[in-house]
């Protein structure tokens, strides 16, 4: 996650907005796992769905 934060900051995003964006991504993953009752599997996280600035 640190690399994602650095990428957002290097891209010119304000620090508070970069942190908020990462928080929202984490919250959406947790909500999905909670609703579907799945176990977290890093292999299911595709590059298309990963956090990318811009």
N, C-alpha and C positions, 0 to 999 in steps of 0.2 A: 504494500500500500504506500510505502514511503516513496517508491519510484513513481507511482501515479501522482502523488502530491507534488513531487518535484517537477514532473512534466507539466502539470497545470500551472505551477508557479513560473516555470521557465517560459511558458507560453503567454505570460502576461496577465493571468488571472489573479484577482485579489486574493490574499491568503484566506480570508474568512469565507469567500465563495468556493475556493478550492476544497477547503475542509468540509463545507456543507455538502458539496457534490459527492465527495467520498462517503460521507455519513449517509446520504440518501441512497447511494448504491448498496451500502451494507444493509441498511434497513429494508430495502426491497428484497434482497436475497434472504434475509431472516424471515420476513413476512411470507415469502413464497415457501420456504422450508417448513414453517410453522403450519401453514394452511394445507400443504400437501403431505405433511408428516414424513417427509423424506429425510434421509441422513445426508449431510453435506458431503459432496464429492467434488474435489477440485477438478477432476477430469471432465466433469460435465460443463464446466465454465468454458465456453468457447471463446476464441479470440474476438469474434464478432461482437460478443456481449461484454467484453471487458471495457474498462474505463479508458477512454482516450480523449485527450484534450482537443477541443476544436471540433 
